[in-house]
Structures are given as C-alpha cells and as structure tokens.
Amino acid sequence: MQHWLFKSEPDVFSFEKLKTLGKKGTQWDGVRNYQARNNMRAMQIGDLGFFYHSNEGLNVVGIVEVCALAHHDSTTEDPRWECVDVRAVRDVPSPPTLDEIKANPKLSKMVLVNNSRLSVQPVTREEWEEVCRMGGVTPAP
C-alpha cells in the first residue's frame, strides 16, 4: 500500500463535504499538473491519503481511501487529464498544522514541506506514521 496527500481549499471542497458523499466518494477532479496527475496514475485501490486543507486552516484534517483507479477527469474534454476517486475514511482528531509539520525534523524531507504547491503528492510510510501520531491517529492505519 502506498500513501498520499490530497490538497483542497476548504471553501471549494472540504473534508466535511467528502464525508457527506459516503462510501461512493467522488472523483478528485480539476488537477491540471502533470506530476500530480502522474501520482494519481500510480495509485491503487485501497491506498490511503491525508486530506489537507490548503489556504485556510493549513492542516491535515482527514484520511481518505482511493476507491477507483485513474480515469478520465469528467471536468474536461482534454484526454490528458485523469483522476482517481476517493472516499472519506476518518477524521484526524488533532489536525497537525503545516507549521507543526515543518517544525518536525522527522518530516524535513516530506513533499509538503519542500513543494507545498503540489496538489497530489506521495507520503512515505515513515512520514505517514509520524503525521498520524501528531494527529492522534493511533495506531496509524
């Protein structure tokens, strides 16, 4: 299993909104960055990811699961753009902030710390466990 981080502005699409969609989840659409698209192409069903609120909050608020493999993004006719579907798994009880993540030496190489603009990014197993620990998600799924 691989781990990921999905960024969204909460006023555009929040973790609370994703939770209302239940087990069917929704497509993670609108991504127009090749690196982020390629990350989604590498995902497998059952992979887990952090849901990160960007712009407002700047924190890891939830855990999501990939529930459909990469497919055409229905928000565009351009065949280059693909997305996966995700569904909410659980809240993070004490959402770690970007400042807290940046201050943690164990996370100094995390993509979020070094390339915070990338909207879909990989997370190593060690980073996953540390962010889960910081957020009160124990044991880390």
ABEGO torsion letter per residue (X at the ends): XBBBBBBBBAAABBAAAAAAAEAAEBBBBGBABAAAAAAAAABBBGBBBBBBBBGBGGBBABBBBBABBBBBBAABABAABBBBBBBBABBBABBBBAAAAAABAAAAABAAAABAABABBBBBAAAAAAAAAAAGBOBBX
